[in-house]
Amino acid sequence: MKLLSTLVASTLALAVSVQATDCTEGMKYCQSVLIDIDYTKYSTLIPQAIKAYGFSGASLPPGFMIDNPSFLFACGSGGSITVEKECTWGCNNAGAGHNDYCTF
């Protein structure tokens, strides 16, 4: 019985730990960081934000990740994102708690 209790507790703890998260409102993120935060959510939102920004590249199918050119995204309310700017030379992950930035 103790083994069963341990297994149930472990399963519940794991289920809670894999819940989706959002970006932090007011922070700037590279697309790769957004994908690390929540692949399912941001693999859909990134192409939508890029299209809304007016990027004139090829048609972007749902879930398509653009690496070149790369973009810097601003995080809004509820994990929403908008393109802050296009990063001509790439986007740099500045680490947890810091705004990501474009390479100059």
C-alpha positions, 0 to 999 in steps of 0.5 A: 500500500505504501508503494501505491501511495508513493507512485500516486504522489509521484505521478501527481507531482510530475503532472503539476511540474509539466504544466504550460507556462507563459513568458513574463509580461514586459520581457523580451524574448528570442523565438528559441527561448519562447519555444523552450517556455512552451512549445505547443503555445509559441510554435503557433503564436510565433508565426502569427506574430511574424505575419502581423508584424508584416514580414514579407518572407515566404508563407509561414505554415503553422508551427514553422520556426524561422531561424534566419532572419530571427526576431525579438518578441515582446511578451504581453498580457497572458503570454501574448507576444508581438514582434519587437524587432527583426534581428539581422545578425541573430538573437541572443538569449540573455538568461533567466530574468534578463531581456534577450537582445539582437546581435548588432 
